[in-house]
Amino acid sequence: MKMNAFVAGVGMTRFARMMDRGLKSIAAEAIEAALADAGVGKDDIQAAWMSNAAAGVLSGQECIRGQVVLRGIGMGRLPVVNVENACASASTAFNQACAMVSAGLYDVVLACGVEKMYLEDKAKVFGAFMGAVDVENLAAIIQALQKSAAQSGAKEASQSAGQNRSMFMDIYAAAARNHMARYGTTAEHFAMISAKNSYHGSLNPRAQFREALSVEEVLASPMIAEPLTRPMCSPIGDGAAAAVIVSERKARELGLKNPVRVLSSVLRSGWDHDAGEEGLSEVCAYEAYEEAGVGPEDLSLVELHDASAPAELMAYESIGLCKKGEGGKLIADGATKLGGRIPVSTSGGLLRKGHPIGATGIAQVVEITEQLQGRSGARQVAGARLGLCHNGGGNIGVDAAAQCVTILGRG
């Protein structure tokens, strides 16, 4: 929907392995930072949208996750909406918070996403991802993935889906092999994306992994599911991100000196369609462009849902950064690297910043907001004025289960 809301402040933790911390501690760090950045107090918040995807499975904390987190920092009384929407949970929370402000129901609200994923029991963690598909069809999904891998000679991808890795890496691997067969895309193109995002992540102090990798190092890394080597797959992570969203009236009252406006935010679910037809990303992106009154050529930078390197390349095409089949050329030309025509995943993306699934969507908002305000240090995009966040989650059939595309602009 077309929005009329402003991001008054943002905050996030470093995404990392936090074995000694829980949801309350992690979320509190991001929320306190966002409130301070906005120059508002806890009592100023009129409502909160709290995002988490996996705590029910991983820690047993169900039903009242947001209330537990907020009470832990002395925030009660206010309406709290708990949001769970797979890897799109945080962008969904942000979308709904902005919608309520745009509708005139609130002047100051909080959107926060938090996830605690690192556990000693890795099988339990990978099992959490199993619930982001149609579980009544799970056996058939795994069988289809194994058949696809076997037919293409993908040995690693033919076994262990969901056992020693997230099943979504097998879904992305199958999509990558299809793209390679149809358009001539190569494993080197995917490695270029991982190397590019590793460079961006090396400049981001909040990124989980900060080692810059070469294309050759990416290709030489252990194979996870052909053609995906380890650096082509996003890691799990612990972390939180938060944003304070205000109305236009409140933005004036606060005297925001470098305001970031939410121009549009589109949230949709997938549907049954043929593999060659326009899908969820295309529909969300072009609806967001229309509502914001801009086009892909107007963007200064993009934060993409690069849960795998092929996912980023295919998203180039679906959100209009290039034509279908030309994603490989776009990355090879250097267009999406810092200094290029349209820098993508300047934070390091999910591949290097990390992917605490319930926090990822708002972490994208944090990166774009700070870029538009000129606060991104060594990875700053010069003259950034317009940014897009693309966050998806789950899988049903040939498409994501949920998708949110948000466009932010200066002033």
C-alpha positions as CSV (number, residue, x, y, z in Angstrom):
1,M,0.0,0.0,0.0
2,K,1.0,3.6,-0.5
3,M,2.5,4.8,2.8
4,N,2.8,8.1,4.7
5,A,5.2,7.3,7.5
6,F,8.8,8.1,8.5
7,V,11.6,6.1,10.0
8,A,12.6,8.2,13.0
9,G,15.3,5.9,14.3
10,V,16.9,2.5,13.8
11,G,19.0,0.1,15.9
12,M,20.4,-3.4,15.5
13,T,22.9,-5.7,17.1
14,R,25.7,-7.3,15.4
15,F,24.5,-10.6,13.8
16,A,26.6,-13.3,15.4
17,R,26.7,-16.5,17.4
18,M,25.4,-15.6,20.9
19,M,25.4,-18.8,22.9
20,D,25.1,-17.0,26.2
21,R,22.2,-14.7,25.3
22,G,18.4,-15.1,24.9
23,L,15.7,-13.3,23.0
24,K,15.1,-10.7,25.7
25,S,18.7,-9.6,25.9
26,I,19.3,-9.6,22.1
27,A,16.1,-7.6,21.3
28,A,16.6,-5.1,24.2
29,E,19.9,-4.0,22.6
30,A,18.3,-3.2,19.3
31,I,15.2,-1.6,20.8
32,E,17.2,0.7,23.1
33,A,19.4,1.7,20.2
34,A,16.4,2.6,18.0
35,L,14.7,4.6,20.7
36,A,17.9,6.6,21.3
37,D,18.4,7.1,17.6
38,A,14.8,8.5,17.3
39,G,15.1,10.6,20.4
40,V,12.0,9.2,22.0
41,G,11.4,7.4,25.2
42,K,9.7,4.0,26.0
43,D,6.6,5.8,27.1
44,D,6.2,7.5,23.7
45,I,5.7,4.2,21.9
46,Q,2.0,3.7,21.3
47,A,2.1,0.2,19.8
48,A,4.6,-2.5,18.8
49,W,4.9,-5.1,16.1
50,M,7.3,-7.8,17.3
51,S,8.7,-10.3,14.8
52,N,10.1,-13.8,15.5
53,A,9.9,-16.9,13.4
54,A,11.5,-19.8,15.2
55,A,11.4,-19.4,19.0
56,G,8.4,-21.7,19.4
57,V,10.4,-24.6,17.9
58,L,13.9,-23.7,19.2
59,S,13.2,-22.5,22.8
60,G,9.5,-23.3,23.4
61,Q,8.6,-19.6,23.8
62,E,5.2,-19.4,22.0
63,C,2.2,-17.1,22.0
64,I,3.6,-14.0,23.8
65,R,7.1,-13.6,22.5
66,G,6.8,-9.8,21.9
67,Q,5.2,-9.2,25.3
68,V,8.0,-11.2,27.0
69,V,10.7,-9.2,25.3
70,L,9.1,-5.8,25.9
71,R,8.3,-6.4,29.6
72,G,11.9,-7.3,30.0
73,I,12.8,-3.7,29.3
74,G,9.9,-2.2,31.2
75,M,7.5,-1.6,28.3
76,G,4.0,-2.7,29.1
77,R,0.4,-1.5,28.7
78,L,0.8,-0.8,24.9
79,P,-0.8,-3.0,22.2
80,V,1.6,-5.7,21.0
81,V,1.2,-7.7,17.8
82,N,3.3,-10.8,17.4
83,V,4.3,-11.4,13.8
84,E,5.4,-14.7,12.3
85,N,5.7,-15.0,8.5
86,A,8.8,-17.2,7.9
87,C,11.9,-15.2,6.7
88,A,9.6,-12.3,5.8
89,S,8.5,-11.9,9.4
90,A,10.4,-8.7,10.2
91,S,9.4,-6.9,6.9
92,T,5.8,-7.9,7.6
93,A,6.0,-6.4,11.1
94,F,7.5,-3.2,9.5
95,N,4.8,-3.2,6.8
96,Q,2.0,-3.4,9.3
97,A,3.4,-0.9,11.6
98,C,3.8,1.6,8.8
99,A,0.3,0.9,7.6
100,M,-1.2,1.7,11.0
101,V,0.7,5.0,11.2
102,S,-0.3,5.8,7.6
103,A,-3.9,5.2,8.4
104,G,-3.7,7.7,11.2
105,L,-4.2,5.3,14.1
106,Y,-0.9,5.9,15.8
107,D,1.9,8.6,15.7
108,V,4.8,6.7,17.2
109,V,5.2,2.9,16.9
110,L,8.0,0.3,17.2
111,A,8.8,-2.6,14.8
112,C,11.3,-5.1,16.0
113,G,12.6,-8.5,14.8
114,V,14.6,-10.9,16.9
115,E,15.9,-14.4,16.4
116,K,18.0,-16.8,18.5
117,M,19.1,-19.6,16.3
118,Y,22.4,-21.0,17.5
119,L,22.0,-24.1,19.6
120,E,24.1,-27.1,20.3
121,D,21.4,-29.3,18.6
122,K,21.9,-28.4,14.9
123,A,19.3,-30.8,13.8
124,K,16.7,-28.9,15.8
125,V,17.7,-25.7,14.1
126,F,17.5,-27.2,10.6
127,G,14.2,-28.7,11.6
128,A,12.8,-25.2,12.2
129,F,13.1,-24.5,8.5
130,M,11.0,-27.5,7.6
131,G,7.9,-25.7,8.9
132,A,8.3,-23.0,6.2
133,V,6.9,-25.4,3.6
134,D,3.6,-27.3,3.4
135,V,4.4,-30.0,6.0
136,E,1.6,-32.2,4.8
137,N,3.5,-32.4,1.5
138,L,7.0,-32.6,3.0
139,A,7.8,-36.2,1.8
140,A,6.8,-35.3,-1.7
141,I,8.9,-32.1,-1.7
142,I,12.0,-33.9,-0.5
143,Q,11.5,-36.6,-3.1
144,A,11.1,-34.0,-5.9
145,L,14.3,-32.2,-4.8
146,Q,16.3,-35.5,-4.7
147,K,14.9,-36.4,-8.2
148,S,15.8,-33.0,-9.6
149,A,19.3,-33.3,-8.2
150,A,19.8,-36.9,-9.4
151,Q,18.7,-36.0,-13.0
152,S,21.2,-33.2,-13.2
153,G,24.1,-35.3,-11.7
154,A,24.1,-33.2,-8.5
155,K,25.6,-35.8,-6.0
156,E,25.6,-33.7,-2.8
157,A,22.1,-32.3,-3.5
158,S,20.7,-35.9,-3.9
159,Q,21.0,-36.6,-0.2
160,S,20.6,-35.2,3.3
161,A,18.2,-32.4,2.5
162,G,17.0,-30.9,5.8
163,Q,19.4,-33.1,7.9
164,N,22.8,-31.4,7.8
165,R,21.6,-28.2,6.2
166,S,18.5,-26.1,5.7
167,M,16.2,-27.7,3.1
168,F,15.9,-24.3,1.5
169,M,19.5,-24.6,0.2
170,D,18.2,-27.6,-1.9
171,I,15.3,-25.5,-3.1
172,Y,17.6,-22.7,-4.1
173,A,20.1,-25.1,-5.7
174,A,17.3,-26.6,-7.9
175,A,16.3,-23.1,-9.0
176,A,19.9,-22.3,-9.7
177,R,20.3,-25.4,-11.9
178,N,17.2,-24.5,-13.8
179,H,18.5,-20.9,-14.4
180,M,21.8,-22.2,-15.6
181,A,20.2,-24.6,-18.0
182,R,17.8,-22.0,-19.4
183,Y,20.1,-18.9,-19.6
184,G,23.6,-20.2,-19.5
185,T,24.3,-18.7,-16.1
186,T,27.4,-20.3,-14.5
187,A,28.7,-21.2,-11.0
188,E,31.2,-18.4,-11.5
189,H,28.4,-15.9,-11.7
190,F,27.1,-17.1,-8.3
191,A,30.6,-17.0,-6.9
192,M,30.9,-13.4,-8.0
193,I,27.9,-12.5,-5.9
194,S,29.3,-14.2,-2.8
195,A,32.7,-12.5,-3.3
196,K,31.0,-9.1,-3.8
197,N,28.9,-9.5,-0.7
198,S,31.9,-10.7,1.3
199,Y,33.7,-7.5,0.3
200,H,30.7,-5.4,1.4
201,G,30.5,-7.4,4.7
202,S,34.1,-6.8,5.4
203,L,33.2,-3.1,5.6
204,N,30.3,-3.7,8.0
205,P,31.1,-3.9,11.7
206,R,27.8,-5.6,12.4
207,A,28.2,-8.4,9.9
208,Q,28.6,-11.9,11.1
209,F,31.4,-12.7,8.7
210,R,33.9,-10.1,7.8
211,E,36.5,-12.0,5.7
212,A,36.7,-10.8,2.1
213,L,36.7,-13.8,-0.3
214,S,37.8,-14.1,-3.9
215,V,35.7,-15.8,-6.6
216,E,38.3,-18.6,-6.6
217,E,38.0,-19.1,-2.9
218,V,34.2,-19.3,-3.1
219,L,34.3,-21.9,-5.8
220,A,36.9,-24.0,-3.9
221,S,34.8,-24.1,-0.7
222,P,33.0,-27.2,0.4
223,M,30.0,-28.2,-1.8
224,I,26.7,-28.0,0.0
225,A,24.1,-28.7,-2.8
226,E,25.3,-28.3,-6.4
227,P,26.0,-25.7,-7.5
228,L,26.1,-24.0,-4.1
229,T,29.3,-24.0,-2.1
230,R,29.3,-22.9,1.5
231,P,29.8,-19.2,0.9
232,M,26.9,-19.2,-1.6
233,C,24.5,-20.1,1.3
234,S,23.4,-17.7,4.0
235,P,24.3,-18.7,7.6
236,I,21.9,-18.9,10.5
237,G,22.5,-16.2,13.2
238,D,21.4,-14.6,16.4
239,G,20.5,-10.9,16.3
240,A,17.8,-8.2,16.4
241,A,16.9,-5.1,14.5
242,A,14.4,-2.4,15.3
243,A,12.8,0.8,13.9
244,V,10.8,3.6,15.3
245,I,8.1,4.7,12.8
246,V,6.3,8.0,13.1
247,S,3.6,10.0,11.4
248,E,4.3,13.1,9.3
249,R,2.9,15.3,12.1
250,K,5.2,13.6,14.7
251,A,8.2,13.9,12.3
252,R,7.7,17.6,12.3
253,E,7.2,17.8,16.0
254,L,10.5,15.8,16.6
255,G,12.3,18.1,14.1
256,L,13.9,15.2,12.3
257,K,16.9,16.6,10.6
258,N,17.5,13.9,8.0
259,P,14.2,12.2,7.7
260,V,13.6,8.9,5.8
261,R,10.2,8.5,4.3
262,V,8.5,5.2,3.7
263,L,7.2,5.7,0.2
264,S,5.6,2.3,-0.3
265,S,5.5,-1.2,1.2
266,V,3.8,-4.2,-0.5
267,L,3.1,-7.4,1.2
268,R,1.7,-10.4,-0.7
269,S,1.6,-14.2,-0.6
270,G,2.4,-16.5,-3.4
271,W,0.0,-18.4,-5.6
272,D,-0.1,-21.3,-8.0
273,H,1.2,-20.3,-11.5
274,D,3.4,-21.7,-14.2
275,A,7.1,-21.6,-13.7
276,G,7.6,-19.1,-16.7
277,E,5.0,-16.6,-15.6
278,E,5.6,-13.5,-13.5
279,G,5.6,-14.4,-9.8
280,L,5.5,-12.9,-6.4
281,S,8.7,-10.8,-6.6
282,E,7.7,-9.2,-9.9
283,V,4.2,-8.4,-8.7
284,C,5.4,-7.0,-5.3
285,A,8.3,-5.0,-6.8
286,Y,6.2,-3.3,-9.6
287,E,3.4,-2.5,-7.3
288,A,5.9,-0.9,-4.9
289,Y,7.4,1.1,-7.8
290,E,3.9,2.3,-8.9
291,E,2.9,3.4,-5.4
292,A,6.1,5.2,-4.8
293,G,6.0,6.8,-8.2
294,V,9.5,5.6,-9.2
295,G,11.1,2.9,-11.3
296,P,14.1,0.5,-10.8
297,E,16.2,3.0,-12.7
298,D,15.7,5.5,-9.9
299,L,17.1,3.4,-7.2
300,S,20.4,4.3,-5.4
301,L,20.8,0.9,-3.8
302,V,19.0,-2.3,-2.9
303,E,19.0,-4.8,0.0
304,L,18.0,-8.2,-1.4
305,H,16.9,-11.4,0.2
306,D,20.1,-13.2,-0.8
307,A,19.5,-16.4,1.2
308,S,21.7,-17.9,-1.5
309,A,23.8,-16.4,-4.1
310,P,21.5,-17.6,-6.9
311,A,18.6,-16.0,-5.1
312,E,20.3,-12.6,-5.4
313,L,21.0,-13.1,-9.1
314,M,17.4,-14.1,-9.9
315,A,16.1,-11.2,-7.8
316,Y,18.1,-8.8,-10.0
317,E,15.8,-9.9,-12.8
318,S,12.5,-10.1,-10.9
319,I,12.7,-6.6,-9.5
320,G,13.7,-5.1,-12.8
321,L,17.4,-4.3,-12.3
322,C,18.0,-6.2,-15.6
323,K,16.1,-8.3,-18.1
324,K,15.3,-12.0,-17.6
325,G,18.4,-14.1,-18.1
326,E,20.8,-11.1,-17.8
327,G,21.6,-11.4,-14.0
328,G,24.9,-13.1,-14.8
329,K,25.9,-10.2,-17.0
330,L,24.9,-7.6,-14.4
331,I,27.1,-9.1,-11.7
332,A,30.0,-9.7,-14.1
333,D,29.9,-6.1,-15.2
334,G,30.3,-5.0,-11.6
335,A,27.1,-3.0,-11.6
336,T,25.9,-4.3,-8.2
337,K,29.2,-3.7,-6.3
338,L,29.9,-0.6,-4.3
339,G,30.9,2.0,-6.9
340,G,28.8,0.4,-9.5
341,R,25.6,1.6,-11.1
342,I,23.2,0.0,-8.5
343,P,25.0,-1.4,-5.4
344,V,23.2,-4.4,-3.9
345,S,23.5,-5.8,-0.4
346,T,25.9,-3.2,0.8
347,S,25.5,-4.6,4.3
348,G,27.0,-7.9,3.1
349,G,23.5,-9.2,2.7
350,L,22.2,-12.4,4.3
351,L,25.2,-14.2,2.9
352,R,27.7,-12.3,5.1
353,K,25.8,-10.1,7.5
354,G,23.9,-13.2,8.5
355,H,20.3,-14.4,8.5
356,P,18.6,-14.5,11.9
357,I,15.3,-15.1,10.1
358,G,12.9,-13.1,12.3
359,A,15.2,-10.0,12.2
360,T,16.4,-9.9,8.6
361,G,13.7,-7.7,7.1
362,I,14.1,-4.9,9.6
363,A,17.9,-5.2,9.3
364,Q,17.5,-4.3,5.6
365,V,15.5,-1.2,6.7
366,V,18.3,-0.3,9.1
367,E,20.9,-0.5,6.3
368,I,18.9,1.5,3.8
369,T,17.9,4.1,6.4
370,E,21.5,4.7,7.4
371,Q,22.7,4.8,3.8
372,L,20.1,7.4,2.9
373,Q,21.3,9.4,5.9
374,G,24.9,9.1,5.0
375,R,25.9,7.1,8.1
376,S,27.4,4.0,6.5
377,G,31.1,4.8,6.7
378,A,33.4,2.9,4.4
379,R,30.5,1.3,2.5
380,Q,28.5,4.5,2.0
381,V,26.8,4.8,-1.4
382,A,27.6,8.3,-2.6
383,G,24.5,10.6,-2.9
384,A,22.0,7.8,-1.9
385,R,18.5,9.0,-2.2
386,L,16.2,6.0,-2.8
387,G,16.5,2.4,-1.6
388,L,14.6,-0.8,-1.9
389,C,14.2,-3.7,0.6
390,H,13.3,-7.1,-0.8
391,N,12.5,-9.8,1.8
392,G,10.8,-13.2,1.2
393,G,9.9,-16.2,3.2
394,G,8.8,-19.8,3.0
395,N,8.0,-21.8,-0.1
396,I,4.9,-23.3,-1.6
397,G,5.0,-24.7,-5.1
398,V,7.1,-22.6,-7.5
399,D,7.2,-19.4,-5.4
400,A,7.9,-17.9,-2.0
401,A,5.0,-18.1,0.5
402,A,5.4,-14.5,1.6
403,Q,7.1,-11.4,0.1
404,C,7.5,-7.8,1.1
405,V,9.1,-5.1,-1.0
406,T,9.6,-1.7,0.7
407,I,10.9,1.6,-0.9
408,L,12.5,4.2,1.3
409,G,13.5,7.7,0.3
410,R,15.2,10.8,1.7
411,G,12.9,13.5,3.1
